[in-house]
Amino acid sequence: MRLKDLREDADVRQQTLADYLHIRQSTYSQYENGLRQIPLDVLTKLADYYRVSTDYILERTDEKKPYPKPKRP
């Protein structure tokens, strides 16, 4: 996953992201190091935070641009 690269490029500390996600820093570190799976709600929050697609975080694409928001009736 690209979490560490995204965080370092944004010059953000793990603790800052853990606070944003309402989790412990050690839990966030485990996400970054691939020791724990990221829940979908956390994954989408991180994609929104970095303004990238979830597929980019998961290395399914090299395209950073997020998908357009769906139009709701």
N, C-alpha and C positions, 0 to 999 in steps of 0.2 A: 504494500500500500504506500501511498504517497503522503501520508499524514505528516511525517517528520519534515519532509522537504517543504511542504506547504507552510508548516508552522515556522520553520527557519527562514523561509523567504519573506514571510510576513513579520519577522522579528518579534514573535510572540512566545511567551513562556508556557510551558505545560500547565502550570498552575492557573494562568489566565484562562486557558481553554477549559480546564476542569471546572473553574468557577462559572464560566459561561454555560457549561453543560450540567451544572449542579451534581458533579461527581467528584470523587477523590482524585488527586493528582496521580496516585499510583495506578488507579484504574485507567486513566487516560494514557499513561505510559505503557500499560499492557496493550492497549489498542494500537499504539504506534509501533510496538515491537512484535505485533502479531501473536501475542500470547493470549489474547481474549478477543472473541468476535464482537464486532461493533453492532449494537442493536440498531434497527432501522431508523428509529426516531433520532438517535444520536448521529447516524450517518447523514441523514437529511439536514440536521442542524449544522453539521460541519460543512456540508456542501453549500448551504446558504451563507454561512460565515465567510467562507473563502470565495464565494461566487463562482463555483465550479460545479460540474455535474457529479453525481454520485459515481457514474462510470469512470470518470477521471480519477477519483480517489481510489477506486477499486482496480485501477490499471486496466480497464477494459477498453479504454480509448486514450489517445494522446491529446484529444481536443478538450481544452479547459472550459470552453463556453458552456454555461448551463442551458438546459432545455427551456423553452418558453413555458411560462405558467399556463395551465389549462384555463380556457374560458369557461366560466360557470354561469348557468342560466340565472 
